[in-house]
Amino acid sequence: MSKVHDWSKLCDDLLRSILEGLNTIKDFHRASSVCSNWYTISRTCKQPINLLPWQILFKENSTLLFDPEENKTHEIQHPGVDFSDRYVLTSCSNWLLMIDYNVDFFLINVFTRERINLPSIESSIIGLGQAHFVELTDIISAKKQACLWIDETTKDYVVAWSYNQYHLFINKKGDDSWSSLEDTKCVYIACNKDYKLYVYTLDSCIKIFDISSDCPEEIVEENPYRNHPFRFRLFSQPGEHYWTQRMAVTSFGEVLMIVSLRWLGNKRLFHIYKMNLEKSSWERVDSLGGEMLIFGHGVTIRAPMKDISSLGIKSDSIWFSGEGLWPEIDPYSPYTPLNCGVFDLTTSTITWFKPLDVSFLKSLWLVPA
């Protein structure tokens, strides 16, 4: 007669070896939820690296995860957050940066439900002579002015949030309060693992700050973009058109300016501009150097070794969601805010990922760190 084994009592070293041998982050989190002991050991393991963004859709009591590599949708545990009075500002890896109507910030892991509460920002806002509350419109408009970077293993993180464009707040792991940069006049921000904060300002300039110390310092002499503002001018035949732009930072620390265009007849295009350091001028480029760009997150990631052409997953492509991409979009058109897609820079074509259920409260990409 076979013996019954208690899998919850495997020795720590063996269990750690099993968990670190799993190939996907999804399997890793499934295994970590087997029991309390497996979850405890999993927090000491090096997690697999997810190389592709995942589309995640939240409903009141359920969550669906679309894995483009497998072209499959999986139901996962709901993160346990009430989205009716909280707002997702941005995401990084498996973490969401959230804010509620009391202007309380926190990070939450969508798989493990682990939560990291950030220090109160209320005193910092009052110190600027502002009211003790922030209007709902300020929270929503801040979506384009927040960024997050987090290390899955150490939980080191950097959060930046701009209030009314003129006040920029920064918090990182270990800080018991928020640092502030006044009069930055920021339109878009992006941060990376090197503890550098990139700011695109109202006067079209790009500033870079070193935020590794207690007091953020502007990088002046080593900023190649300092005296070269980016101003997009649209030269075309007469006709109705809309456009919006974003800033992105590559994994090599290069700044890209991305312009999203919508023409008459709903034709969509993306233009990418990069600084030519030799000529000290912005030039349009047709390649991302073998990487993929996540439009709403301001970062590039490594492309997969093997293209998944049926879904548009390949190098030199731009991943995006309809939300925040073209604000004037018709809610009854096929390009609704919940829809996500991939733009191929080589062919100027879009592959759309349509939502499984339009009743979902929130749709976004989980982007690898």
N, C-alpha and C positions, 0 to 999 in steps of 0.2 A: 504494500500500500504506500502510495507516495506521501511524502511529508508536506504539510501545509507551511509555507514560508510567510513570515510577516515582513512585507516589503518596507514597512515603515521603520524597521529596526536594522536596516543595512548599515554597515560601518561607514563612518563619515568619508573616509578616503575613497572607498568604492563608489559611494553615491555621488561624490564630487566628480569622479572620473566619468560616470555615466552621464551626468548632466552636461559636463563640458564637451562630451563627445556628440551631443545633438547638433544637427546641421542647421536648423532654422530657429529663429527667435520665437516663433509660434509654438514649436514643439517644446522649447525650453520652458516657456511660461505654463504650458499645459502640464508638464512634469512637475513644476514647482508647486502646483496647486493640488497635488495628490494628497498630501497630508501636511501637518504643521512641521514635522521634522524635515521633509523634503523642501519645504519653503525656506526654513531656516538655513539649510545648507546651500540652497540656490543663491542666497544673498552673498555668499562668499566665493561664488564661482565667476569665472570669466564667461560672459554671455556671447552667443554667436552674433555675427555682424549681419544685419539685414541690409542688403545692397540696393533694394528697390523701395520706393515709397509705397505705402499701402493706403487705400481709401477706407476710411472708417466712418460709419454712419450710426448716429445715436438716435434712439427713440426713448420714450419715457421709461420703459423697463427692459429694453433689449438693445443689443449692439451687434452690428454686422461688420465684418472685416473682409475687404476684397483684396486678395493676394494676386497681383498681376502676373507674377512668375508662374503660378500654378493655374491662373485664370479661373480661380474658384473663390467662392464666398463662404465664410465660416461665421457661425454665431459664437460670440465670446461673452464672458461675464461683463455685465454693465459696470462701469467704473463707480457707480453709486453717487453720482453728482446730479443734483436737480438743475437742469439747464434753464428752467424758467426764470430763475433769479440770479444766474451766473452766466458769464460770457467767456468764451474761448478766445483769447487774444492771438495765440500762435502755438506751435508745437515744435518739438525737437525729439528725435528718436521716439521713445514710447511715452513721452511726457507731454502734458498739456499745461500751458500757462493760462491760469484762469483768474478772473476778477469778479467780485460781486458788487451789488449796488451800494455797499458800505465802503467800497474801495479797499477791500481786503484781497490781497494777492496770495495765491498758492499754486504749487505744482502738484499734479496728480498723474500717476502711472496708470495708463488705461488697462494694463493687464493685471498688475498686482494690487491695484488700489492704494498703493503706498502714496502718502501725502506729505508734502513739505510745505509748511506754512512760512511765508515770508514776513519780515518785520512790518509793522504798521507804517503806512506812508502818510497818515493823517497829519502828524505834527510837521512833516516836511512841507505839505501843502499849505498849512496854516502859516508856517514861517515865511511863505512867499506873499502873505497878505491876502490869500484866497479864502473863500468860505470853507467851512468845515465839511462840506460835502461836494461831490462832483456830480454834475448832471448826467443823466442816462446818455444823452447825446455825446458827451465827452468820452464815455466808456466805449461806445460803439465806434466813434470816429477814431479811437486810439488803436483799432485793430491793425491799421496800416502803419502804426508807429510803435510797435512793440516787437522785441526780438528775444530769443532764448537760445542758449547753448548749454548742454548738460552732458557730463560724462557718466555713462551708465554704470561703470564700476565704482568710481569714487564718489559719485553724486556731487562732484564739483559743478557749479552752475554759474551762469551770468544771465541776468535779466535787465533789460533796459526798456523804459516806458516814457513816452513823451506826452506831456500834458499841455494841451492848447498850443502845441508847436514851439512855445517859447521856453518851456521848462523840461529838461531831460533828467530823469531819475534812473539811477543805476544801483543794483544790489547783486552781490555775489555771495557764495557760500562763506560763512564765517562772519559776515557783516551783521551787526545788530541794528543797523539803520541804513537809510538810503543816502547815497551820494547824489548831488545835484549839479547840473550844468545849466546855468541860466543864459538866456538870450542866444541859444543855439539855432533857433528858428528852423527846426528840423522838419523835413517832409517825410523822409524815409530813413530807417536805421537798420544796421545789420551788425552782428557780432560773430566772433569765431573763437576757436580753442586757444588762440594765441593771446587772448584777453585784449583784443583790439576792437574798438567800436567805430564803425563807419557811419557818417552822418551826411545825408544829402540835404542841403539847406534851401530855404526859400529863395535865396539869390543864386541858386543853381550851382553852388560850389560843393566840394566834397572835403569834409574834415575827417581826420582820423585821431582817435584818442587812445592812449594807453590807460587801461583801467585795471591793471594788475595790482596797483598800490591802493592805499586808502583814499588818496585824492587823485581823481582822473586828471591826466595831463595831455594837452593837445600835442600831437606829433607835427612839427612844422617843417623842419629842414628835410626830413626823410619822407615827406608826403609829395609824391610826384604829381598829384592832381590839384595841388593847392592853388595854383594860379591859372587853372584851366577849367572853367565852369562848363558844364554840359547843358546846352540849350537845344532842344529838338525843334526843328522847323520842318513843316510839312509842305513839300512842293509837289503838286499833283494837278491833274486835270480837274476842272470844276465838278462839284458833286458833293453829296452828303457824306461825311465821314466823322468818326469819333476816334479818339486815341487817349491812352493813358500810359504812364511810364512807371518803372520801378528800378531800384538799384539792387545789384546782387554782388556778392563777393565769392570768388572761386576758392577752391581748396588750396590754391597757391597764393591767396591773398590779393588777387587782382580784382579791380572793380570793373563791373560791367553795367551798362545802362541799357535796359530793355524797354522797348516801346511796343505796346500792343495797339494794333490798328483794326478798326471795324469800318468797312466801306459800305457804300450803297449796295444793297443786295445781300447783306450779311456776310460778305467775304471777310475772312479774318487773316491777319498777318502779324508776325513778330519781327521786329528789327533789333539787332544786337549791336551795341557800340562799345568799342574798347579803345583805351588810350594808346596811341603810338608814341612810345617814350622817346624815340629818336626824333620824330617830327614835332613832338609836344602838341599833338592834335588828336581829337576823337575821330575814329574811323569805323565805318560799318563793317562787321565781320560775319562770315557765314559758317563759322565753326566754333565749337566750344572746347576744342582740343581733346575730343574723345570723351567728354563728360556730358552729363545731363543737368539741366537747369530746373529748379523748382521755383516757379515764377512768384508765388505769393509768399515764399519764405526767404527769398534773397540769398540763396546758396546754390552751389553746384555740388553734385555727387558723382562718384565713379559710375561709369556705364557698365552694364553686365558684360561678361566675357562673350556671351552668345546673345545675339539679337532675338527678340520675340516680335517679329515683324507683324504678326496678325494683330497685335495690340499697340503697335507703334513704339515698342520699347527698344531703344537703340541709342547709341551715342549721338551727340549733336541734336538732341531733342529737348523740348520745353514742356514740362508738366504744369498743368494749371487747373484751377477750378473756376466755375463761372462766377462765384461770389467774389466781388471786389475787382473782377477783371474788366467787365464792361458795365458800369453802373446803370446805364440807360437801357439795359436789356429788357426786352418784352417778357414778362413772366409766363406768357402763354406760348412763347416760341420754344423750339427744341433746345435752346441754349439757356436753360434755367440756371439759377445760381447753384443748385445742387449738383449740376452736371460737371464732370471732370473730363479732361482730355489730354492728349499729347500732340504737340505740334512738331512736325518733322522739318528741320531747317533746310534739308536737302531738296525736298519736294514741295515745300510750302503747303502741306496738307495736314489735316487734323483727324486723329482717331479719337472718337468720343467714348467715354465710359458713362453710360446712363445710370442714374440711381435706381436701385431695386424697388424702392418704395418712396413716393413723394411725400409721405407723411412723416419722414424722419426729420427730427428737429435740427440736426447739424450734420454736415458732411465736410471732411477735411482730409488732407494727406498726412500720414505719419512719415516724417522724413528722417533718414539715417543721419546720425550725428557725424 
